[in-house]
Amino acid sequence: MEVNCNKYETKEIIKFMRDCTEKTQTEFANDLGKKRGWSAKLESGKTNISLKNFLELAKINDIEIIMRKK
């Protein structure tokens, strides 16, 4: 799956990322030693993810993050 993140809100990007892993919210949160509520809050937009945690989740789940100039 390839996603143009500029077209989506953070909460949607997190959901796309988790969907790519085919993990539950609990499993996804556990990747960073967090509880399921953390994932639920991210996906509902009630909290934001740090860039550090975002990149760590990508690394753990073998998801490539690519930046390119238009």
C-alpha positions as CSV (number, residue, x, y, z in Angstrom):
1,M,0.0,0.0,0.0
2,E,1.2,3.5,-0.8
3,V,-0.3,6.6,0.8
4,N,0.2,10.3,0.0
5,C,0.2,11.5,3.6
6,N,-0.3,15.1,2.6
7,K,-3.9,14.3,1.8
8,Y,-4.8,12.9,5.2
9,E,-5.0,13.8,8.9
10,T,-2.6,12.3,11.4
11,K,-5.2,10.0,12.8
12,E,-5.9,8.6,9.4
13,I,-2.3,8.0,8.6
14,I,-1.9,6.1,11.9
15,K,-4.9,3.9,11.0
16,F,-3.4,3.2,7.6
17,M,-0.1,2.3,9.2
18,R,-1.8,-0.1,11.7
19,D,-3.9,-1.6,8.9
20,C,-0.7,-2.3,6.9
21,T,0.5,-4.3,9.9
22,E,-2.7,-6.3,10.3
23,K,-2.3,-5.8,14.0
24,T,-4.9,-5.0,16.6
25,Q,-4.8,-1.7,18.5
26,T,-3.4,-3.6,21.5
27,E,-0.6,-5.3,19.4
28,F,0.2,-2.0,17.7
29,A,0.5,-0.1,21.0
30,N,2.5,-2.9,22.5
31,D,5.2,-2.3,19.9
32,L,6.2,0.8,21.9
33,G,5.3,-0.5,25.3
34,K,2.0,1.4,25.3
35,K,-1.6,0.3,26.1
36,R,-4.4,-0.2,23.7
37,G,-6.0,3.1,24.8
38,W,-3.0,5.0,23.3
39,S,-3.7,3.5,19.8
40,A,-7.4,4.3,20.2
41,K,-6.6,7.9,21.1
42,L,-4.3,8.3,18.2
43,E,-6.8,6.9,15.7
44,S,-9.6,9.1,17.1
45,G,-7.4,12.2,17.0
46,K,-7.6,12.8,20.7
47,T,-3.8,12.7,21.0
48,N,-0.8,13.2,18.7
49,I,2.1,10.9,18.1
50,S,5.7,12.2,18.3
51,L,7.9,11.9,15.3
52,K,10.2,9.6,17.2
53,N,7.4,7.2,18.0
54,F,6.0,7.4,14.5
55,L,9.4,6.5,13.0
56,E,9.9,3.7,15.6
57,L,6.6,2.1,14.7
58,A,7.5,2.3,11.1
59,K,10.8,0.6,11.7
60,I,9.4,-2.1,14.0
61,N,6.7,-2.9,11.5
62,D,9.0,-2.8,8.4
63,I,7.1,0.2,6.9
64,E,9.2,2.5,4.7
65,I,8.8,6.3,5.1
66,I,9.9,8.2,2.1
67,M,10.1,12.0,1.7
68,R,10.4,13.6,-1.7
69,K,10.2,17.1,-3.0
70,K,7.4,17.9,-5.5
